[in-house]
Amino acid sequence: MKVRTQKNFNRRTCEIVFGISIMPDGGRRFCKYPIGHQEYRDYSQAYQAMKDVQKILDDGGRLVYSPKGSAGINKNEYVKIELA
């Protein structure tokens, strides 16, 4: 899985924030958004979190999808990251 940082706009506070998105194996888009990793105030915090999440995924961590089932490999959805 690939992980990247991205710039977001918080509509509640009307400010620019940074978050993380994940491209699942076999996917074509960065469309999975880890819960708790979308409101970083600056790029350096988001970049450090991105490296931490990438390490967790490389060490056998996995994405936990909604109990109702995944929205699909290329559909936007929020996910949890579970340690191995």
N, C-alpha and C positions, 0 to 999 in steps of 0.2 A: 504494500500500500504506500502511496505517496501522500505526504503531508505538506501543506503550504500555508503561508499567512495571507490574509487579505484585508483590505480596508473596508469597513462597514460604516453605516450611518445610523446612530441611535436616534430614533424619532421621538422618544420621550424627552431626552435631554438636549436634542438638536446639536449633537457634537459628533465628530468623527472618532471612531474607535477601531481597534484591530481585532481580528479573530483568526481562527484556524479552520481550514477545511481539508477533507480527506478524499482521495480518489481510491475507491476499492479496487482490488485486483480484478482485472477483466472489465473495468469501467472505462468510460471515455471522458467523464467529467468529475471535477472536484465538487461533490454534492452532498457529502455527509459532514454535518457540523457537530462536533463534540459539545455536549452540554457543559456549561461552566467555562468554556474557552472562547467566548465571543465578545467580551467587554474589556479588553486590555486598552489602557490609556495611551500607550506608545508602542512603536514598532519593536523596540528592543525586548519588552516584556513578552510580546506575542512570538517573537523569534525564539526566545529561550523556551517558552512553552511548546512551540512547534518541535524543537529538538528533543524535549522530554517525551512528548507524545510519540514521536517517531521511534525513540529508543524503546518505549513500552511495546509498541506494535512489532518492532523487530525482535524483541525478546519473547514473543509468543502471545502478547496481548490480543484481544479481539474486540470488535465492535458489537455492542448489544443493541439490537433494534427494538422497535415498539412491540409490545406483547400482541398487538393485533396483526403483526406481520410486517415485513419490510415493504417499503414503498417501491422497491426495485433498485437495481444496481446503478442506474443513471437518473434516479429521481431525488429531488431535494428532501432531506429529512434530518432531524436531530437524533444523535446517537449517544450512548454512554460508552466509555472505554473501560474494559474489564481487564484487570491484571491476570497474568497466567498463573 
